[in-house]
Amino acid sequence: MLTINVICAFAAAASAFPTTLPTQHTSPAKRQDGGSFIHVTGVEGAVGWRQEIFTLKSDADAWNVYMLALERFKDMPASDPLSWYQIAGIHGQPYVAWDSVGPCDNCTLSGYCTHQSTLFPTWHRPYLALFEQSLINNAYEVANEFEGGQKDRYLNRASVLRMPFWDWAQNPADENDYFPSLFRDEFITVTKPQGDVQIENPLLRYHFKNDQDHSFIQGGGDVTWRNPTFNAANRAQLRSDTWAVLTSQVQYNAFSTQSLSAAWDNQNPYSIEALHDQVHINTGGQMGIVPQAAFDPFFWIHHAQVDHVFALWQAAHPDVWVQPWSEIGSSTSYAAGSTEDASSDLTPFHSSTSGGFYSSDAVRKTETFTYLYADLASGDSAANIINRLYRDSETPLTKRATPPASNMGDWINRGIGATSREEVSEYIANVEVDSQSMEGSFTIYLFDGTFDESKPEQWHDEPNLIGAHGFFSSPKAMGDGTARVNAGISLTGSLASKLKSGGLKDLSTDSVTAYLKEHIEWKIVKADGSVVDKDDVPGLQIAIMTSVVQLPGAKGQIARWGGFEALPDVTKGRKYGFDGEWKSHFHGHGHGRDH
C-alpha cells in the first residue's frame, strides 16, 4: 500500500490592471464573526487578475506592494493560522492539524496534499486562495502605513493585487536567464514609508524562526535552499509538454493526475501533475521534497502557473469534469482505496466559519475566490491563447500524409469544426514507475548516443540529452512498486534535429524504430546526485510510443491527437517494456539496450 519567445505575452491580451480601481480601501477580515473555523474566501471584494510575474513587475507600485506584503507575510508569528509557516505546513511537514481538521478514518497526519489523485488540481485551488487571502491581508497592512498620495496609490494596488505566476513554458526573453534573476537576487530595493531601502529578496528563501520546528528540513539549517538546473533544453521541453498537456487530454481524470488506471488503457503520458513534477525537480532543494516544498516562496509562483494551465484546459473543455476515482495512496484527507469524486471534501479548507469544506464542484470557477487569469479575462478563445503561448511556430518536420489505419477511428472530436489540417507524428518515451518506491525524488535521463557517465550532476547539460523527467517524491520510500504513475518524455524535437543534420533518413516509424534501437541510452539519478542501482526502482518500464496529431488549421482551432501506440518491433506489440535487443521492461541499471 502506498502512503501517500516573449516573456510578457499576457500584456498583449490585457493591460496590467483593470482600468477602474476601487475607491474604498478596507482590509479583508482574517476570520469572519459567528464561527470558529477559518473561511477560505480568497481575496474578498471584486474579482482581480492573476498575471505573469514579469507583467506584474512592470507596474512599479504593484510590485512594491507585492514585495512588502511577502516580507511581512513571512514574518507573521507561527501561532497565527494564516502565517506563512502554518499555511506552508498544510502541504506536508511538520505534520500537524490545521484549523482543527484531523485525519480521516484509517488516515494519519501525513500531509493534506493530494498528489497522485484526480483531486490534485482542484485541491490546490483553495490552497492557493488561502495563501492569496493572507498575502493580500498583508498588502493592505503595508499600504496603510504610508501617508497621503502614496497611501492612496498603494491601497489602490493592494485592492486589485493577486499572486502572480511564472510561465516556465514560455521562451525566456533573455536566452541565458532560464531561471530568472528575480528568483535568485540576494537583495532588492523597495520603497517603505521612510524611503528607499534594501531588503533581502522575498522571493529567494524562507527563514525559519527559533520557535518554529524545522528539524525536518533536509540538509539542516534554518533556511530553504534551491539547486536550479533550468536550461535551454528543459525550458523547451516544458513548452512542448505544456502544449501536449493542454491539447492531448480530453478526459479530466487523465489530464489531472499521472497515476495510472486500467480504465484509460494506460494512455495518459501527459498530465498536469507530471508537468508540475518536472518544475519541482528542476528547481531542486526543498522544492524537490514533497512535504517541505511549500515553505519555498517559489512554490506559490509555480503552483499559480499550474492553476493557470488548469484554467486554460477548463476553458478549452468546459463540459468535462471530475469523475469518480479510486485512490491508490492515502493522505491526511483520504485513505487508500477510497472512492473520491467531484463532491469529495477538499480538506482542510472550510467553506464557511461554521464548518463544511469546499469540493471540486465548489471550486470549479476561479471567480469563487475572486480571481481570473489576465489572458482568459481578455475574451480571446482558449484555443487561440494556447496556440499563441505554447505552440511552436516553425513548420514541423514530422509531417505525414495520412494517419495509420489503426488510428483512423481514434480521432478526438473536439467540436472545433476544422476540416483540412496538417498531420504530424509525435514520438515519446513513456515512463511508468512507482514514484514513491524510492527515497526521495529522482530523474530519468534519455540520451541519443554517448555522454559523460562520470558526471551525473551535469547530465542536464549534456549535448546528446534527448529529454528528462523528474518524479517528485517524499524523502522516505513509501511504495511497494504497485502504485503506478507515468509521464511522457517528448522525442520529437530531438529526432527532428537529427533529421536536419542528416543523421536520420526520415521520420517514419520504421526509421525512428531502427534509429532508437541503435542509439538511445538511459540513466536514473536521485536528487542527491547518486546514480540508481537496478533494483531501486520497482516496476520501472519505458516504452517508445507515437501518436498522430492534427495541428490547428485556422485561428480558434486546437490540435487533435490520436491514440498512443507502441512502435512496432520495439515493444513487440506491448504497451510497455522492451523485448529483443532491449532489456526486458527496461528494468535495471545501465543502458537502454544490451551490450
N, C-alpha and C positions, 0 to 999 in steps of 0.2 A: 504494500500500500504506500502511496506517495503522500507525504505531508507538503503539505504544501505552503543665363549669364548676367542677370540683373538681380542684385541682392534686394532691392526695394521694389519688387514687382507690384506690390499692392498699392503703391502710390498712384499707379495708373488707374486702378479700379475705384479708388475713393480718396478723398482728401484726408489729411492726418486725423482730423476730429470732426464731428458734426458741427455745422456752422452756427447752430443755435445752442448756446450754453445756458444751463440753469442759472437763475439769478438768486435762488435761495441756497444757502450753504449750511446744511445741518449734518453733523456726523452721524452715520448709522449706528444704531444701538448694538452693543455686543450681545446682549441677551434680552429678549422681549419679556415684558412683565406677564405674570399669570401662569408661569410654568417653571419646571425645574430642569428642563433639557435645553441644549443649545439648538436653536432653529437655524439650519443651514439655508441661508437665503441668497448667498452670493451678495453682490453689492445692491443695497436697497435703493430704489429710485428708478429713473429712466434707464432704458437699455443703452449700453455703451458698446464700443467696438474694441475687440482684441485685435492688435495689429502686429505685423512683423517687427521685430525688435529694432531694426535699422530705420524703419519708418517712424517708430516712436522716438528714437534718438534724435531725429531731425527736428523735433519740436523741443526747443531748449527748456521751456517751462515745465512741460510734461515730464521730460527726462529728469530734471532736477527733483521734482516731487517724487518720482518713482525711486530714485536713488536714496533720498532721505527716508522714504517710507520703508524701504528694505532695511536700511541701517537700524531704524527704530524697532522694526518688527523683530529682528534678530536679537535685540537687547531686552525683549519682554521677559519678565520672570517666568521660570519654568512652572510655577504654581498656577499660572493662567492657562486655562484650556485652549485659548486662542493664541498661545505663544507659538513661536517657530518650533521650539523643542517639542511641545506636545503634539502639534499638527504633524510634524515630520515623523514622530513616533507612531502614528496611526498605521503607517505603511508596514512597519516591522518592529525592530528593536527600539526601546528596551522591553517590548512585550508587556505592556500594561494596558488595562482597560481605559478607554477614552469615553467621556461623557456617560459614565456608569453602564456601559454596554459590555457585558461579559461574553464569554464564548458560548456558542450554541451547544446543544446536546451532543455529546461524543466529540467535542472540539476542545482545543487548548488555545491559550493565548499565544499564537504563533504569527501574529500579524493579520490585519484585516484585508490586505490587498488580494485581488482576485486574478492572479496570474494563472495561465493555462485553463482559462474558463471563458465562456462566451460573455460573462459579465465584465470582462476586462475593460472594454471601452466605456461602458455605462457606469461602472463603479468609480472610475477615475474622474468622471464629470462632476459629481458633487464634491469629491475630494479637492479638485482644483477650485471649485466655487468657494469652499470653506477657506482655503488659502487666500483666495482673492478677497473674500469678505474681510479677513483680518488685515490684509495688505492695505486695502483702501481705508479701513478704520485708522490705520497709522498715517496714511497720506493726509487725511483730514487733520489729524493732530499736528503734524509738522506744518501744514499750511496755515493753521490757526495761530502759529507762533510768530508769523510775520505781521507787519503793520501796513496800513494804508493801501496803496495801489498794488504793492507786492502781494499782500494778503489776498486781495480780490483775484489777482491773476492766478495764484497758486490754488485757491479754493475752486476757481473755475476748472482748472486742470484736474484737481482731485475728484470733482463731481462727475467727470466723464472718463477718468482713467480706468483701464483694465490691465491685467497682466499681459505682457507681450509673449510672443513665441519666436523662436529662431527657426527659420525654414532651412534645415540642413539638406534638403533635397534640391535647393536652388544652386546654380553655378555661382561661386563666390565672385564678388566684384574685384577683389584682389586675388590673383591666382596663387599667391603664396600665403594667403590668410585663410587656410582651410578650417581652422578653429579660431574664430575671430579674437582679436586682441582685447575686445571689451570684456571677454570672459577670462583673460589672462593678466591684464594690467594689475599691478600691485596697488597703485593709488590713483585716485581721480580727484578732480577739483569740482566742488559743489558750492552752491550759494546757500548760506544759512542767514538767519536774521542779523548776525554780526558781520556778514560779508562773505567773500570767497575764502574757502578753506580747503585743505587737502585731507581726504579721509581714505581709509582702506577701501578698495573696490568692493562694494556689497555683493557683487556677482562672483567673487573669487572663491570664497570659502565660508564655512560656518565655524565659529569659535564656541566650544562647549565651556560653560561656566563651572566653577568649582562645585556648586550644588547640583549639577546635572550629571546623572550617571552616564558615563561614556566609556565604561570599562569594556564594552563590547566592540569598540571601534578597532577594526582590523588594522594592524600596523602600529597601534598605540598612538600616543599623542592626544592633544586636546583640540585639534582642528581637522576638518575634512581635507582631503587632497585628491588630486587627479593625475592621470598619466595619459593625456590625449594622443591618439595616433591618427587623427584625421589627415588625409592627404588627397591628392587628385583622384586616385583610384577609388577610394571608398566613398568620396563625395559623389563621384559619377555613378557608382553602384547604388547609392541611396536614391539618386534621382531616378534611375531606371526602375528600381524596386518600388518606389512610391507610385510611379505611373502604373506599374503592373498591379499593385495592390488595389488601386482605385479603378482599374478597368477590367481586371480578370475575374473578380469575385462578384457574384450576384446573389449569393446566399449570405445572410448576416452571420450565421454561426461560423461558416468557413472564413469569412472576412475577419471576424473578431478575434480568433484565437489560433495559435499554432498547434494546439492539441489535435490529435487525430481521432477520427470516428469512422467506423466501418460504413456508416450511412453515406459518407462522401466518397467512398471507394478510394480513400487515401489520396485525394487530389486537391489539397489546399496548400500548395507550396508557398503561396503569397498570402500573408495575413498582416494585419496592422500590429499584432503582438510581436511577430517575428521581426518586422521592420523596426519596431520600438527597441527590441533587444539589441540590435546592431549599434544603435547610437549609445546605449548604455556602455557597451563593451568598448567602443571607440573612444569614449571619454575616460574610462579607467578609474582607479581609486575607489572611493565609496560608491560612485555611480555604477560600478561593476559588481556590487554586492547587494542583492535584493533587499535585505532587511535594514540596510544602512543608507540606501541611495537618497531618500527624501531629505536628508539633512543638507545635502549639497544644493546651493542655490540654483545650479544649472538644471537640477531635476525638474523644477517647475517651468523653466523655459522650454525644456524638451517636451514635457508632457502637454504643455499648451499646444505645441505643434502636432503631437499625436492626436489631441482632441480636434485640432483644425482639420487634419486629414480625415478623421471620423466624420466631422460635419460635412466635408466635401462629398464623402461617399454617401452620406444620408441624402444630400441634395440630389445626387445622381440616381438614387434608388429610394424614392420617398415612400414607396408602398411595401418595403421589405423591412422586417424587424426580427427581434429575438424569438427563437424557437426553443422549446424545452431541450434541456441538456443534462446529461448525467455526468457529474463531476468526477474527474479522475483523481483529484487530490483533495486536500482539505485546507481550511484556513480557520481563523477565529470565527468566521461568519457561516461556514457550511462544512458539512462532513463529506468525506469521500463516498461516492456512490449516491449521494442525494441528487434529486432532480430539481434544477433551477430553471426559471423561465422569466418572462418579462415582468411578472408581478412579484418576483422574489425581493426580499428586503436587501437593500444595499447598506448594510450596517458598517459603521456606527452612526450614519448620517441621519439625524432626526428631521422629519418634515414639519414638525411643529414643536412648540415648547412643552406641550402636554404628552408627547410621545409619538410613536409611529415613525416609520422610516420611508425614505424615498425608494422607489422601484425603478427599473429600467423604463417602464411605461411613463413614469412621472418625470423623468429627465430626458425624454426623447427630444425636446426642443431646448436649444441653448437659451432661449428667451426666458425659460423658467428661472434661470439665475441671472437675468438681465444683461446678457451679452450676446453679441453677434460677431462673426468674423468679417473684417472690413471688405474682403473680396466678395463674400456672399451677400453682404449688405448692398453691394453696388447694383444688384439686379441682373447681372450677367448670368448666363446659364452655367450650371455645374460643368457641363462638357467643355465649354469654352475656357473656363477657369482652369480645369485640369489639364487640358491640352496646352494652354499658354504657359503654365507653370512647370510642367513636368515632361512634356513630350519633346524629344529631340527634333530639331527642325531639318536635319540632314536627311536626304533620301536614304532609307535603309538599304543595306547591301544584301539582305536576306529575302529579296523579292522572289515570289514564286507565282506560277500561272494559276494553279488551282490547288485547293486543299486535297489531301489524300482521301480516297473514297471512304475510308473508315471514319473520317471526321465530318462527312457531309451532313450527317444528322445531328451533329453536336453543337451547331452554332447557337450562340446565346442571343436570343431576340430581345433587344433592349427597348424596342418600340421607338427607336430614333428616326426611322424612316429612310435609312440610307439605301442606296442602290449600288452604284459602282464604287468599289473600294479597292485600294491596293492591299494585297495579301503578303504577309511576311511570316517566316518561320522563326519562332523564338526557341532557343535551346537553354536548358537549365540543368544544373546538378541539384537534385533534390535530396536533402539530408534528413534522415529520420533517426531519432535518438531519444533516450530518456534524459532530458536536460537536467534532471535533479539527481542523476545517478553518480555524479562526481562531486568532489569537494570544491565548490566554487565555480565561477563562470569559466567558459572555455571557448576557443575559436577553432573552426575548421578552415584550413587554407587549401586552396586548389591552385596548382602551378601548371603552366604549359612548358614542360621540359625541366631543365636543370635550375637549381637555386642553391644558395649557400646554406647547407644544412647545419652548419656550426653556429649560426647566429639567428635563433628563432625570434629574438627581440626585434629583428629588422625585417622579418618576413612581410610585414605590411607594406614595405617599400621595395620589395623585390620586383625587378623589371618583368619577370615572367609570371608574376602573380595574375591568375585569371580572376579570382574573386575570393571572398571570405565571408563567413557568417559567425557571429558571436552568439552564444547561448547564455542568457542572463540567469544565473543560478545562485542559490544560497551557499553560505560558507561551508555548511555540512552536507554530506551526501544523504539525501532523504528519499531516494527512489530505489526500486529493485529491478529496473530495466523494463518494466511492463507499461509504464505510463508514457506513451509515445507522443512526441511533438515532431513537426517537420518544418523545414524552411528551404526556399529555393535560392540558389546562387546563379545569377544570370551568366551565361557563357557567350551570349550573342555578340556583345561588343568585342570581346577578345577574338572570337572567330572571324568577325568582320575585318578586324585589323590584320589578322593572319592572311586573309584573302587579299587585302590590299598589297601586302608585302610579297605576295607570291608563294607563301608557304602552304597555301591551301588552294586546291583546284577550283572548288565551288562550294556552296553551302547546302548541297543536297544531303539528305540523311545518310546516304552511303559514304560520301566523302567525309562528313563530320564523324561518323562512327569509326571509320578507319583511322582518322587523324587522332581522335581522342584515345583510342586503344593504344596508340603508339606513344603519345606524348604526355598524357595527363598524369600528374603526381599529386599527392595529398599528404597533409600533416595535421595533427591536432596539438594545440598548445593551451595550457591552463593560464589563468590570469597572472600567476606568479612567474610566467615565462618558461616553465618546465614543459618539455615535450612528453606527451602522454604515452604510457605503455599500452600494449594491445588489449589488455583485459580491464582497462579502467573505464571503458565506455560501453556498458551493456546495451546490446540491441542496436548498435550503430550500423546503419545501412545507407548507402549512397547510390542513386540511380541517375543516369543521364536521360532526360525527358525532353519532349518537344511539343509545341502547340502552334497551330496556325492562327494568326491574328489578322483580322481585317482592320486596317488603320482608318481613322476618320477621313471621309471623302470630302467633307464640307464643314463649314462652321456650324457649331451646335451639335455635332455628332461625336460619339465616343467610340473607342475601339471595341471590337467584338472578338472574344477569344473562343477558340475551340477547346475540346477536352485535351488533357495532358496524356501523352502516350510515351511509353518507354521506347528508346531507339531499338530497332531490330538488330539482332546478332550481338548486341552488347549485354542486354539483360535476358536474352533467351525468352522473350515474351513476358517476363515477370515485371511487376510494377517496381520492385525494389531489389537491390542486390545485384551481384555480378557473378557470372559463371565463366568457364573457359579460361582465357588468359588473365582475367581479373580475379583477385582474391574473393572467395565466397563471401557475399554480403558486405564486401569492403570492410570486413571485421578484422581489426588488429592494427598493430603499429607498422609504419613503413609506407611504401609507395602504393599507388593505386593499382599496379599490376605486378605480377610475379616477375622475378628476375632470376 
